[in-house]
Amino acid sequence: MAGRTLLFIIRKKMVVLFIAALFLATGLYHWAASALARKAYYPLQGKKIVLDPGHGGVDSGANDSSGFKEKTVNLEVALKLRELLVLGGAEVIMTRTDDSDVTEKGDPGKKRYHRDMDGRRKLMNESGADVFISLHVNACRGAHRTRGAFVYYHKNSESGKMLAECLAAQLNHYVADYKKEGELAIHKACTANYYLLRNAKIPAALVEMGFMTHPEEKRLLSNKDYQKGLAKALADGLRDYFLNQALSS
Ligand SMILES: [Zn+2]
């Protein structure tokens, strides 16, 4: 009887030890995984980044009768991108984290659209952040063979240009795998006079992640895995930008 009790106690201890070892191994695995992620994205360490998923609330952005809504894709990719950036050690400020616009933060004397833009501008310029990225989806009726990402910057911003070029390079690389013969899919970063770019006090880029008017790309833009790929390309672009900056300063 005493022998059996002893055996029972030993077994019980072994089970406890096994569970403890399992917890330790899981903890170590997660620590190692996040340490690896931090190393891969080390230039992001300590950086402050504002992510601006375009539209939201009553403003769906580009949409069609199939139920596609740009505002949803913008938010999904931004949330995935935030995850990667935080893993890399960055601090992320979002202009919105749900299906609402940013009118609450804007000048109450302005009409809804301008109040929304004003709210985003304030968040961008009062954030003390290193960079600002606005995420959107493109639409170009009648151009079904045009796909891929367009990244815009303001002509007066050299660092905005560098940021846009780094993002465009990674996005082009990602989209290249999906490009079919005869399609226009690879696009250089270009200048634009959008309100947020024009009024940015920090390096800023506006990304049109793809075309909802391209039938296949529209389907992909709503696909979770494709969205993850876009987020990864954007995180890689940001890492390249901060690395370039560190090397050139
Ligand atoms: Zn948009």
Boltz pocket constraint, residues with backbone or C-beta under 6 A from the ligand:
constraints:
  - pocket:
      binder: B
      contacts: [[A, 54], [A, 55], [A, 61], [A, 62], [A, 70], [A, 135], [A, 136], [A, 137]]
      max_distance: 6.0
